[in-house]
Amino acid sequence: MDWDQFDLNPKVIAALKKADIKSIKEILNLSGADLQRLMKLSSADIQCLLKTVSLTLRRNSMLTALQLYQDKDHLTSQHQKLSLGCSVLDNLLKGGIPLVGITELAGESSAGKTQISLQLCLCVQYPYKYGGLDSGAVYICTEDVFPSKRLQQLIDQQHKLRADVPAEIIQKIKFGNSIFVEHAADLDAFHNCITKRISLLLTRGMVRLVVIDSIAALFRCEFGASDSVMKAQYLQTFGAQLHSLSTRFRTPIMCINQKSVMLLYSAVDNRVSPALGITWANQLLMRLMVSRISPPEQSSGVASHHTGSVRTLRVVFAPHLPQSFCYYTVKLEGVKGIR
Amino acid sequence: EIGISKEEALEVLQVVRKECHSDAARTAGGSAATRKCTALELLEEEQAQGFIITFCSALDNILGGGVQLTKITEICGAPGVGKTQLCMQLAVDVQIPECFGGVAGEAVFIDTEGSFMVDRLVDIATACVQHCQLIAEAHQEEDHLKALETFSLESILSHIYYFRCRDYIELLAQVYLLPDFLSEHSKVRLVVVDGIAFPFRHDFEDLSLRTRLLNGLAQQLIIIANDHKSAVVLTNQMTTRIGQNQSILVPALGESWGHAATVRLIFHWDNSQRLATLYKSPSQKESTIPYCITSHGFRDVQPPAVTQNAEGTEMNPRKRPRREEEK
């Protein structure tokens, strides 16, 4: 770190060099008293130093809520979301998936999680005007093999699903070329994938969506009941890494969770089993749940035209959405909500 | 430090102290360590402090009026229970004009998780303005109507100062800069850090470093709350503590962090009902109340009982008589 660049008293700069302090992080990690001792400076000098380095890190970091609200630039605006390719589903989510943060899609098997994820991998490739992010996706498989046949079907049927987009635009997009499939069967492979492969794809701007199918599979086998502390640490570290990538590159991370039973902390007397559901849940911005269980409303005619394959997409928690749900079916061309 | 003997140093201090005492312009809010006052004066000062209402009268009641200025209030809870919702509600409510029972302040919102969604804030602010408009219509008083001229959605949004901190270093730096920011923006009466745990719960092999940093942060926030007559509100995560036979959910960041906040609220679920428990408070007793999150924001489960002076008591907690049992 070149301390001479900083707007500091020369004696402070000299003390920094003499104490071999190499970064702002090192300074902020120390208490005022420790810094005084280490650098042999007065408390006033140290206060000044702390404020100067803090200002370097945090200059121009303030926005008013009004500026956030009025920002319509698709590169920075909070209003920009990743569409799911269906107006009913987008309405449930008030636009789509938020661009910064980890969204979890949980539910029993065969409820449609992979279908929704594949659909997102196609949606992200559309221009901003049509709810996409003009970029590709990376799909990390942790247990099953990637469903390439189904992907091809969806690609072929895009014109049917996305009737809102002009045909010329759909034809121009080479959907298959921009979906990068990775396999990671264990934690080490997964760690490598995130830190090397995905970082690279994101840095080059080649992808703006990361799908992990599924996060649960990674942790199922490797940890026994007594390893809960270590499991929690891994979950937190991965969560933090994913969160950091998402923030840096304004890229949604979609994690599929295949737990068969989702407990919503309906803990009796604050007791929960140490399933570490909460450690992972603390990393999430939004949790969605899909199920095949037909809700009681189905009999009232909502789904009577759709034979037997009605599913529910439910918002379990999100900072900007109420707990709500909608119905959908999985058709040849993809996932479509039912009004 | 300046190379004089201990006796000489004492002499200097005594001279300075005498100078300070004779300075009649000393203000009450100053950070002078030598200011003396009686406990009665302190009590009166404390009772005169404002509260920021939460719009959930049950919660305001158990807190003794609302979220108190000059204190640190911590909200703990599992994801999705409503911590960020209450923070956003408070960032709006702190701005309520005095004639409606508010403290007419501004808010600083430090976001470490990225869960601050401005569209939701707009819903909450719009509902608050409408609420005040209804009161103004009912009472038809001059000052209500005048206050509403400047209490609008745009003005509310423009007085919430948002900072996004992406790791603990950015958070530490931001807090070092806060005192100067608050001096420049002297109308700020609320500082929110949502959430305090997120940046500190990974990345720390050395837990003693974490404890030291958190303690330092707590001390700085206590000073900020006092010096700038602001409420500081922090949100914290829950973690599982594994006991012998069972596991329970406890606030994250460890035992020593538990001393940082003056008031601690724990939000939790009972089946599908959200509950708030006042877990720690210097003056109020431990109690639990239900609340809900509506499209308008943070609210009571049922509308509070309507009496003759309903609007007055709801919106003017400072005018509510102080009951003996509440001390």
Chai-1 contact restraints between the chains, C-beta under 6 A:
chainA,res_idxA,chainB,res_idxB,connection_type,confidence,min_distance_angstrom,max_distance_angstrom,comment,restraint_id
A,K25,B,I169,contact,1.0,0.0,6.0,A-B,restraint_1
A,L28,B,I169,contact,1.0,0.0,6.0,A-B,restraint_2
A,L28,B,L172,contact,1.0,0.0,6.0,A-B,restraint_3
A,S31,B,G216,contact,1.0,0.0,6.0,A-B,restraint_4
A,L50,B,Y176,contact,1.0,0.0,6.0,A-B,restraint_5
A,K51,B,Y176,contact,1.0,0.0,6.0,A-B,restraint_6
A,S54,B,A173,contact,1.0,0.0,6.0,A-B,restraint_7
A,S54,B,Y176,contact,1.0,0.0,6.0,A-B,restraint_8
A,S54,B,L177,contact,1.0,0.0,6.0,A-B,restraint_9
A,L57,B,A173,contact,1.0,0.0,6.0,A-B,restraint_10
A,R58,B,A173,contact,1.0,0.0,6.0,A-B,restraint_11
A,R58,B,Q174,contact,1.0,0.0,6.0,A-B,restraint_12
A,R58,B,L177,contact,1.0,0.0,6.0,A-B,restraint_13
A,S61,B,F163,contact,1.0,0.0,6.0,A-B,restraint_14
A,M62,B,Y161,contact,1.0,0.0,6.0,A-B,restraint_15
A,M62,B,F163,contact,1.0,0.0,6.0,A-B,restraint_16
A,L63,B,Y162,contact,1.0,0.0,6.0,A-B,restraint_17
A,T64,B,S158,contact,1.0,0.0,6.0,A-B,restraint_18
A,A65,B,V118,contact,1.0,0.0,6.0,A-B,restraint_19
A,A65,B,L121,contact,1.0,0.0,6.0,A-B,restraint_20
A,A65,B,L157,contact,1.0,0.0,6.0,A-B,restraint_21
A,A65,B,I160,contact,1.0,0.0,6.0,A-B,restraint_22
A,A65,B,Y162,contact,1.0,0.0,6.0,A-B,restraint_23
A,L66,B,L157,contact,1.0,0.0,6.0,A-B,restraint_24
A,L66,B,S158,contact,1.0,0.0,6.0,A-B,restraint_25
A,L68,B,V118,contact,1.0,0.0,6.0,A-B,restraint_26
A,Y69,B,V118,contact,1.0,0.0,6.0,A-B,restraint_27
A,Y69,B,L157,contact,1.0,0.0,6.0,A-B,restraint_28
A,Q78,B,V118,contact,1.0,0.0,6.0,A-B,restraint_29
A,V100,B,G114,contact,1.0,0.0,6.0,A-B,restraint_30
A,G101,B,G114,contact,1.0,0.0,6.0,A-B,restraint_31
A,Q236,B,R201,contact,1.0,0.0,6.0,A-B,restraint_32
A,Q236,B,H202,contact,1.0,0.0,6.0,A-B,restraint_33
A,T237,B,H202,contact,1.0,0.0,6.0,A-B,restraint_34
A,A240,B,H202,contact,1.0,0.0,6.0,A-B,restraint_35
A,T247,B,R166,contact,1.0,0.0,6.0,A-B,restraint_36
A,Y265,B,A78,contact,1.0,0.0,6.0,A-B,restraint_37
A,Y265,B,W269,contact,1.0,0.0,6.0,A-B,restraint_38
A,S266,B,W269,contact,1.0,0.0,6.0,A-B,restraint_39
A,S266,B,N271,contact,1.0,0.0,6.0,A-B,restraint_40
A,N270,B,I248,contact,1.0,0.0,6.0,A-B,restraint_41
A,N270,B,L249,contact,1.0,0.0,6.0,A-B,restraint_42
A,R271,B,Q246,contact,1.0,0.0,6.0,A-B,restraint_43
A,R271,B,I248,contact,1.0,0.0,6.0,A-B,restraint_44
A,P274,B,T240,contact,1.0,0.0,6.0,A-B,restraint_45
A,P274,B,I242,contact,1.0,0.0,6.0,A-B,restraint_46
A,P274,B,S247,contact,1.0,0.0,6.0,A-B,restraint_47
A,A281,B,P79,contact,1.0,0.0,6.0,A-B,restraint_48
A,N282,B,P79,contact,1.0,0.0,6.0,A-B,restraint_49
A,N282,B,Q237,contact,1.0,0.0,6.0,A-B,restraint_50
A,F317,B,P79,contact,1.0,0.0,6.0,A-B,restraint_51
A,F317,B,G80,contact,1.0,0.0,6.0,A-B,restraint_52
A,P319,B,T84,contact,1.0,0.0,6.0,A-B,restraint_53
A,P319,B,S115,contact,1.0,0.0,6.0,A-B,restraint_54
A,P319,B,M117,contact,1.0,0.0,6.0,A-B,restraint_55
A,H320,B,M117,contact,1.0,0.0,6.0,A-B,restraint_56
A,H320,B,D119,contact,1.0,0.0,6.0,A-B,restraint_57
A,H320,B,R120,contact,1.0,0.0,6.0,A-B,restraint_58
